[in-house]
Amino acid sequence: MLHILRHSPHAEPRFASCLRAINANQSLLLIEDAVYALLPGTSGRNALEYLPASVSLYTLETDLLGRGVALDDISNRIEVIDYHMMVALCVEHTKVVSW
């Protein structure tokens, strides 16, 4: 299952709900304001670090750059992707949930 999270970790309860719903061997794609969770030292980043290692983490490069999140600040665990790769992820997974 692919979870697509677009809401800020600071303003929306959906961020926490999504993290509670993710199981091992699933994937999480952070887009739009959810990329703020990748900022170092934030509670969102800490929460992402507690996800099982089998959870694949992705983010859209355009959303990072558009919100001023430096690529150097992104954890090595996060794969930075483009729109074409986002479409491929959606096709690859049998179920997609948008938060």
C-alpha positions in Angstrom: 0.0 0.0 0.0 1.2 3.5 -0.8 0.2 6.3 1.6 0.3 9.8 0.1 0.5 12.5 2.8 0.1 16.1 1.8 -0.8 17.9 5.1 1.5 19.7 7.4 2.6 17.8 10.4 2.1 20.9 12.6 -1.4 22.0 11.5 -3.3 18.8 10.8 -4.1 15.6 12.8 -3.9 13.6 9.6 -0.1 13.4 9.8 -0.2 11.5 13.1 -3.1 9.4 11.9 -1.3 8.4 8.8 1.8 7.4 10.7 -0.2 5.3 13.1 -1.9 3.5 10.1 1.3 2.6 8.2 2.3 -1.0 8.5 5.6 -2.7 7.7 6.5 -3.1 4.0 4.2 -0.2 3.0 5.3 3.1 1.4 4.9 6.7 2.3 5.1 9.6 -0.1 5.3 13.1 1.4 4.1 15.9 -0.9 2.9 19.5 -0.6 3.1 20.7 3.0 3.9 17.3 4.4 7.5 17.9 3.3 7.9 20.2 6.4 8.1 17.0 8.4 11.5 16.4 6.8 13.1 19.5 8.5 15.8 18.5 11.0 14.9 18.8 14.7 11.2 18.8 14.2 8.7 16.4 15.8 7.6 15.3 12.3 11.1 14.2 11.4 11.4 12.4 14.8 8.1 10.6 14.1 9.3 9.5 10.7 12.5 8.1 12.2 10.4 5.7 14.3 8.7 4.1 11.4 9.9 0.5 10.7 12.9 0.3 8.4 10.8 -1.8 6.0 8.6 1.3 5.3 9.8 3.0 2.1 9.9 6.8 2.3 9.6 9.2 -0.6 9.2 12.9 -1.2 8.7 15.1 -4.3 11.7 17.2 -5.2 9.5 20.0 -6.5 7.6 20.3 -3.2 10.9 20.4 -1.3 12.3 23.2 -3.4 9.0 25.1 -3.6 8.9 25.3 0.2 12.6 26.0 0.8 13.5 22.7 2.3 17.2 22.0 1.4 18.0 18.7 -0.2 21.0 18.5 2.2 18.7 18.4 5.2 16.9 15.3 3.9 17.6 12.0 5.7 19.4 9.4 3.6 16.4 7.2 4.2 14.1 9.4 2.1 14.2 8.9 -1.6 13.7 12.2 -3.5 11.6 11.6 -6.6 9.9 13.5 -9.5 6.4 13.4 -10.9 7.1 10.5 -13.3 8.4 8.4 -10.4 5.3 9.3 -8.4 3.1 8.0 -11.1 5.2 4.8 -11.2 4.7 4.4 -7.4 1.0 4.7 -7.8 0.9 2.1 -10.5 3.3 -0.2 -8.7 1.1 -0.4 -5.5 -2.2 -2.3 -5.5 -3.8 0.3 -3.1 -3.2 4.0 -2.7 -4.5 6.1 0.2 -4.4 9.8 0.2 -4.2 11.7 3.5 
